[in-house]
Amino acid sequence: MIPKSNLDDRTFDDIVDEAIRLIPRYCPEWTNHNPTDPGITLIELFAWMTELTLYRLNQVPEKTYLSLLELMGLSLIPPQAARAVIRFFPVEGYKKPVAVKAGTQIAAASGGDTMYMFETEQNITVQNNRLLACINRRGELWTDYCGDDAVSPFRLFEANGEIDHILYIGSPLFSYLLSDHTIQITFKSSAEITSVRDEITNFLYWEYWDGRAWVHIAPRQTIDKRKKRDNTIYIQGPVPIEPNTVNGQEGYFLRAVLTEVPESRKAITVSGLELQTHFGGSGFLPDLCFSNSGSQYAPVDMNSSFRIFSENPEYNEIFYLSADEIFSRPGSRVFLSFAFSEIYVPGDENENVRFSYEYWDGSNWAKIGESPRDTSGPNRFDFKDGTFAFKQPGEVQFIVPDTIFKTAVNKEERYWLRIRLLTKDFSLGGEYIKDDKENWVWQFSSKVHSPVFSKIRLSYNAGIQQPESIYTNSNFSWHDLKTRLRKTKQNQTPETLLFDISADTIPALYLGFSSAFPKGSGSLYIKIDDDRSSKPKSRRFSFFNEKLFESAAERRLLDLSWEYWDGTGWQGLPVNDYTDSFHESGFIEFTAPEDMASKDQFDRDLYWLRVRFLSGSFEIQPTVTAVLTNAVYARNRTTYKNEIAGSGTGAPAQWVSPAHGPLLPGMELYIDEGSIPPANELEIMKGEGIPEPYQIDGESVWVRYKEADTFYASNSHSRHFVVDYRENRIFFGDGQRGINPPRRKFNIRIGSYCTGGGSSGNVAAGTLRTLTQSIPFIAGCDNPFPAEGGADMETIDNLKSRAAGVFKSLQRAVTAEDFQWLSREASASVGRAWCLKEKNRQGEITVIVIPVIPSGETLAHRLIPSRELIRRVHGYLDERKLVGTKIRVQAPLYRGFHILMTLVFKSDVMDVERLKKNIDTALRANFHALCGGTGGGWEFGKAVTGGTVLKQIEKVEGILSVDEVRLFDIDAGVAVDKLVLKDDELPYLDEVRIENRRELD
């Protein structure tokens, strides 16, 4: 049976309605349009006659119908080749660039013996240039999305991690924090502090190293009820601080992390940093103590009561005391406390004893002071003896001399303080008397004792001291602030910034590479997540004011700037952006700059490119899934060149067949006519887009012929040929409609043609790995993403279904219906197209494309066009739109929903599960994008209601009653009575849940 084909699908009602709509235009005085009006009766009569004519016309047999379509210039859409991104891998360690020419073939093996051949579209230079960093930076936020030479998906210009700004202060003084002591830290600044926001101490988080990790320590603003000082904090011990190595320097360190960037730069501007120690507790133990009596050294054990001199001391006995940490600080005031033992009770003895406190000045023991003090001379070191020559416990004070040096005492090289006994004995009163042996001896007139001590402790007022080292790790770089704060020759202390706070707040994407791009053309392939159809559109977002725009009058104006580092600064990089400003996947092509240099950025010494977001806003924030180097497009085709297809016979309507098939569009064909065509025919050929109409090769004159859809527009001077892609044949004209090749031997030559194509070329990712010929220093290749865009030749049924629309559009896209029909004509993979009635915010006409159902898929498959199909439709419409019209081709936006229902099945239903499956299939078919609704796909923007579901359930046999039907909006996460859709949205039935009431009971 020959299927019926409708050339015109208008019905009686359509014709009547169209005629009544035209009345006001042609006869405005006719106002009575009621059926009782005689004029309306005449319209109905002619509509009935027209419908009869259309009915008879639609009964034309298929062959006649197809001939009519061909006469109108329609033909089957030829097969289309899939396109894939091919990535090449150079041999590991090879440094030089490797040229890979256009047309390089890569094969993919299918499950059987079929090989799918792909050819690269253009030349590419391959180099061992790996992407090692992919970093979004936005002000003081950054995130690196590159790991293991691969990029993890990320939203463009979105950063979450904070940039570290850390101050490290190193000083031996911090060892005092092990005990109950306090370190005062003061930041000096010449700027006036007018508020707490000007103090850097309010923006710092302090930590110490405990041997395993940095541990927080809370500073204090004041101690001992002292008045608070600007930019001063106090760190109190005891804390278990341990030495650490920072920037190659070992010692005790505190670090301060910047928690918030101050609004004012003067808060981080300092002219110096000062430390001061405040000691707590009873003081420090001496490092080492010796007593010297009779030139014999003896260590002093302070673990129990002890004497610093012998029990019966003599003249010039000496007590040595060492405290390197304290005595090595000239200018510090030292406090030396002596406590008597409980067993020692001082009396009235030792009234005339004298002691000298001395230090080593590098050549001699020099005097600090005497006790009791000699008032005849100057007190250079502010010496004070609170023990009054050890007559009572107390404290000895003095200032450490500037000329103190280390010296060896009992082979111990240290800073020493010595106490020397000046009098012969502790007392001078007495007389000489004879002993039992008649010898004269001295007898003291009063009792003599060497004091017994329980402890000796030292403390000191260190005064203001400078840190041993000051480093900052700020903005991924180390800085030595100690060097910056060093005084100049004019004795002026320069000011410096504590942290390197970047003033550049423009969002940017930084791409760091292991080496510079080779000289010549360079490119990056950027993969954008094109699946935007699973969720409703978000509103416009701007990085600059972080607010949502809702005005429909706004336009998308993006200003992106690509730059590279040349060793001294960032320079502009002109690019060809085939991603439409990151709105679709594609290549960024540029000429590799010769002066590209490495830069230490983000603590990585790499070759950097960056793209800055200067102004504008994205309607949908792009998601980048991959950034590739050494990549190029390849198509599923095999190219053959200079093939002799046959000899001209001079007969009309001659045809020849190429040696290979299936054929793809784009054939170049030459005929050796033996002579140059006349001038008027050459002008015709140039007017048809053939810049070089002929080529002379010896005695042969090869004339270029042009491919046409049909010969109906050709004349006797037209050098046309028609390709039958179904039969792989090339047809020539009959002399009246197109020139037939002259009789000549082997004079039909195909300059180049391609074979392949079809939906089978949409191979999976990772399958294109076989190079058909070896390329030196190329280790291999692959396709990281599936191939897209392959389409089989159009079927006759599809041609007939779009014919009526083509007649109406006349190959020009003007109305919304024109855009819809021409979109279907762009590719056989287009199952449906819809043009929105209103332009979008950018003033573009929006065309939504729905692909055909892939082979082997069910109605549950979500139909999303590939990026390659969208490009083809866009390119096809772009050639047929009005000048100045902007178009946008996109995937449909699906609103997912569940259907939950409770049914009662009839008692005679034996297979409930099969019935549930039938219900599921019926509902999916009703809401499907291609076959839903009345058969042409569910209408865009049409709401889904419970009543719609009930109508479909009524068509299924075996259901006794419906107890409940509920709809659940997946995107909103709530149950709804009606799923309301926008004009560009379609419903997507995600799941059907059916409960049997009998089972629940």
Buried (B, 14 or more C-beta within 10 A) or exposed (E): EEEEBBBBEBEBEBBBBEBBEEBEEEEEEEEEEEEEEEBBEEBBEEBEEBBEEBEEEBEBEEEEBBEBBBEEBBBBBBBBBBBBBBBBEBEEEBEEBBEBEEBBBBBBBEEEEEEBBBBBBBBBBBBBBBBBBBBBBBBBBBBBBBEEEEBEEBBBBBBEEBBBBBBBBBBBBBBBBBBEBBBBBBBBBEBEBEEEEBBBBBBBBBBBBBEEEBBEBEBEEEEEEEEEEBBBBBBBBEBEBBBBEBBEBEBBBBBBBBEEBBEEEBBBBBBBBBBBBBBBEEBBEBBBBBBBBEEEBEEBEBEEBBBBBBEEBBEBBBBBBBBBBBBBBEEBBBBBBBEBBEEBEBEEBBEBBBBBBBBBBEEEBBBBBBBEBEEEEEEEBEBBBBBEBBBEBBBBBBBBBEEBEBBEBEEBEBBBBBBBBEBEBBBEEBEEEEEEEEEEEEEBEBEBBBBBBBBBBBBBBBBEBEBBBBBBBBBBEEBBBBEBBEEEEEEEBEBBBBBBBEEEEBBBBBBBBBBBBBEEBBBBBBBBBBEBBBBBEEEBBBBEEEEEBEEEEEEBEBEBBBBBBBEEEBEEBEBEBBBEBBBBBBBBBBBBBEEBEBBEBBEBEBBBBBBBBEEBBBBBBBBBBBBBBBBBBBBBBBBBEEBEBBBBBEEEEBBBBBEBBBBBBEBBBBBBBEEEBEEEBBEBBEEBEBEEBBEEEEEBBBBBBBBBBBBEEBEEEBBBBBBBBBEBBBBBBBEEBBBBBBEBEEBBBBBEBBBBBBBBBBBEEEBBBBBEEEBEBBEBBBBBBBBBBBBBBBEBEBBBBBBBBBBEBEEEBEEBEBBBBBBBBBBBBBBBBBBBEEBBBEEBBBBBBBBBBEEEEEBBEBBBBBBBBBBBBBEBBEEBBEEEBEBBBBBBBBBBBBBBBBBBBEEEBEEBEEBBEBBBBBBBBBBBBBBBBEEEBBBBBBEBBBEBBEEBBEEBEBBEEBEEBBBBBBBEEEEBEEBBBEBBBBBBBBEBEBBBBEEEE
